[in-house]
Amino acid sequence: IANTSLSIRFTPLDPRVINLLAPDAYQAMAALVKNNRPRIDSAARANAVSRPGIAFVQFYGLAPGANFDAQSLVLVFRGRLLRPIAILPYTPNFNDGRLEPRQLVSAFYLFEEQIPVLEPFSLQYYQQFTTEWTSNKVSQINTERQLCLLRASKGTTSSAPVTTPPK
């Protein structure tokens, strides 16, 4: 999602997605989760959630003094608003709520349930919506999953770890 003052990048840290990345990107994302696992698990337990959906969210400043409200970013799935149960800052200045041009802050967003990465969903920030995950991303993920399964069935090596798709 982007407007004139900031851009927001939402990356689900779901194994069904990150397992499809190139090896270096996969390793970086897996290490990001592993290194922050104690904080993630603690926040999940505090909210009585055993398996939270996790996303890595980045806010990028495009204009001087760009304000942002981390709590205003929500998922919209099947007509429901899924608000984060916890937001764990990753960068030191995340809680400032203000960005300068080219300044980037990031945090882990935890949700009560898994992020529906294999189904259409949208993101909402105030009155802005993005539907990129609705058609584009789900199709790309499904195509890549099929290619990984095909490579695995032929016994060839893949550029990413292969997982069995959920049923």
Secondary structure, DSSP 8 states (H G I E B T S, - for coil): -B-SSEEEEEEE--HHHHTTS-HHHHHHHHHHHHHHHHHHHHHHHHTT-SS-EEEEEEEEE-STTEE--GGGEEEEETTEEE--SEEEE-STTGGG-EE-TT-EEEEEEEESS---TTS--EEEETTEEE-HIIIIIHHHHHHHHHHHHHHHHHT---SS-------
